Structures are given as C-alpha cells and as structure tokens.
Amino acid sequence: MPRNRTFRRAVSARARSVPLKGALLATALSVGMGGIGGAMAVELSFWTNLTTAAQANVIKAQVDQCAAGIADLKVNFETVPFDTMYTRLITSMRNGQAPNIMNTLEGAVAFVQARGGLVPVTDVVKKIGENDFLPSYLNAVRKDGEVWGVPDWALHQEVWYRKDLFKAANIEIPVSWPQLIEAAEKLTVDKNKDGTPDTYGFAVPMGRSLVAPQTFFQFFYAAGGTIFDPKTGEYVFDKHKDEAIKSLDTMLTLYKKASPPASVEWSWSDYRNAYVQGTVAMANEWGAVVLIAAEQNPSMLDNMGVFPLPGPEAGKPPAAALNGGYYYLVGKSTPEKEAASKELLSCLYTPEKVANRANSRPIFALPATRSAFESQAYNDNPYVKRFKPELDVIFNKVMQNWYRYGQEAGLNPLTGQIEATSFIGDAIQNAALGRTTSQQAVEQMATQLKAQVAQIKK
C-alpha cells in the first residue's frame, strides 16, 4: 500500500479515537512528533533576521538540539537579511511557501498577521508560563485576544551618559526635560576656545529614515503621547498634538544648544561613535555602545552609565519608552507542521536557552522572561556582570512599559509603514533646519499618519 494512503488511514483512525474537541491537536502532535510509527517525517522551514554569525549560530545550535529530541522532525534553518525580508515574505506567501517559524521584529509579526499568515501562539506562551514574560513584551503582539509571537528579547532605549563628566561637573541624574537640557548645556564645553565645542552635551540624531522617528517617539512616549489608545485601539494622535509639539520643541532645543550641527543627518553609527570617542556626553541609545566601546575605547567602559529618558516634569516618571523586540512566530500551514513548530518553540524556552540567545547580543538585548534575566547563564556573561546595575535599571524601569510606534494597543501594520517611509523624518528635519515650525511639522505627521491608517483599513 502506498505510504501516503497508510498515513491518511492512520490519521483518520486516530481522529476517530479522540474526542472531537481535542482531535485536531492530538492528530497533529501524533504525526508531528512521530507518534504513528514514524509514518511521515515533518519538515519545517525556519527563518531568522539575525544574520550575524554570533547570534544565528546560537539559535541554530539550539534548534538542532531541540529538533533532535523530536522524532521524525527536520528543520531547514535559514538567515534572511531584514532588508530583503518583506520581499521574500510576500513572494513566499504568494507561493504557499511561507516559513513555518520565523524569528523577527514585531513589525513583521504585524505584517504577516494582517495577511492571515499566522496562527496564534497563546497556547505556547501559557505552556512556557505567561507570568514569566514581562507584560510589555506580550502586549506588543496581542490582537483579537490572542498572542501572535513568542517574545525572545527586546531592544531598549535609555540615556547612556559619561559618569566621569557628570561627577566633574557636579550634575545629578536629570528627572525632567528642563534638567536634561540644563545638564546638556553644562556639558557642552569649548576647551580651546576656538568657537567649536570639544564635547557636546547630548546627541540628537535625526537621520530621516529610521533614526529621526526613533528619537522623536522616545520623547513623545515619555510625555504620555500615543498614536493609538492603548486600551481601545482608537486613533488618538490628533488628541496628543500638544505632547507631540512639546516633544519636538524639546528635541530641537537640545539640538540647538547641546548637539553637533551635523547630527541633523546622523544615523546610528554616527552618534554611537561620537559617544564612544568622547565628543558627546549623553546619547539616547539602544545599548550597542557597550561593544563598540570595548572594541574602540575600552577605558570608556568604566565611565558609562544609564538612566531612563525623563518625562517633561520632575516628580512624574516617563509614561513609557520606545523599544522593540524579537519574536518567534508560527506560520499558518498544516496541523502537523503547526503543532511541530509549537513543540519546537516550547523547547527553546528554558531560562538557559533564552539567556544564551540574549547573551549573543550582550547589553543590546534583554531577555523577555524574568527567569532568564535572573538565571546564572545570563549573569555569568562578562558584560552582564560589568553592567549589572545598569541592566537592573533598564529591566525594571525601562522595559516594564514600552511601545513600538503604532502598536500601543497591540499588533498594527502601521509600524511597518513608519519604518519603510520617511515622512516623520522629513517633518522633523524641516523643523530642525528652520523650514517649518514644530507645530507645522506635527500637523504634517498627523496628516500622513491618518492617510496611512486609512490605507490600512481598506
């Protein structure tokens, strides 16, 4: 008898023997895990946007280890660069060959989910232990009462500052925007009196494509503004124009008083190198400066500290931060492949495995689970040991409440639209260069945001 006919009869028999409510899951698990005498192997495709060998190799080794413990399972692992990922996703989904598991940012989770390409992973999260995950990591990928991506680790933004310069100038950690501006002005120093500061107080990078929106939204979220209402999902940016204008005004004040003029065009490498090389005293940054300093200026490491970007007023902590995370998602496929994908993901979530994945991108990545953050595997990392006080601040005071732009109420394709276009960066640069006012720039943002939201709803 042909093998596929045997397989169909076995599935049919197993389905009849299980109560209807659990039949599909039991069938999928029995096939996916080789429960029917290894009748048919399950083959999964696995994509990750993490193409750096130090990160991809850790994931692959863990995937191979977990797959080896699941009978008749084969996993085809592939690194897919972020800049080609959307094109490949569209093509693969059209051809019915989308990845079974994907490791990517929440913007891509929203992109695939909006096109009906995902199955929820709420059951996986509950199996791992929902209370172990920081709620902010889960909230970013909730929609329709389901979780659509298993959080792995998140990027984080906070102010990295020079502790030695703060001490020399007798500056306390700023807890409001006026204090931040005052400190930045005080740290802007022209030592040789040639008219150009040798050290600037605060980097305000405004490269159009990605950096300007990231800079702006960090201030905007700290002020309590949102694009969508976190509870209702209603579009509310128009109701937060005052916060937006105040946020942009603060950014531009810092730029004019305490940031290099060229920072109007700066991208990540520019402001990171400026901080590491000592030409700026503070930078709102994702944490990559740690490894850059280790490579370029090791003596700098002892003088690096962090604090949350403050809110507008003293006594009122920042309302939220702009961050972003990496997730594992399960593509819509056959029941056996979906079940096998979920079983594989569950295996990847021991505290040690989560910690080792985060440690492959040290300081730049904070694990999504408290058990991983507190694990010996995470804390044995030399960079974690060195920056443990700073990481405690980040984990407990920054990561507890964060959004990705447009996803304040959960998954929303607007995130991808903002990342793929430059309309926010254009508005910010026009204001920075004096071509428009802050109010006009915010109006320009609002017009474009409403147009994008209307397009998504079509």
Beta strands, then each sheet from edge to edge (+ up, - down):
strand 1: 42-48
strand 2: 73-79
strand 3: 101-105
strand 4: 118-119
strand 5: 142-143
strand 6: 146-147
strand 7: 150-155
strand 8: 158-162
strand 9: 282-285
strand 10: 304-307
strand 11: 321-322
strand 12: 324-331
strand 13: 366-367
strand 14: 402-403
sheet 1: 2+ 1+ 3+ 12- 4+
sheet 2: 2+ 1+ 3+ 12- 7+ 13-
sheet 3: 5+ 6-
sheet 4: 9+ 8- 10+
sheet 5: 11+ 14+
end
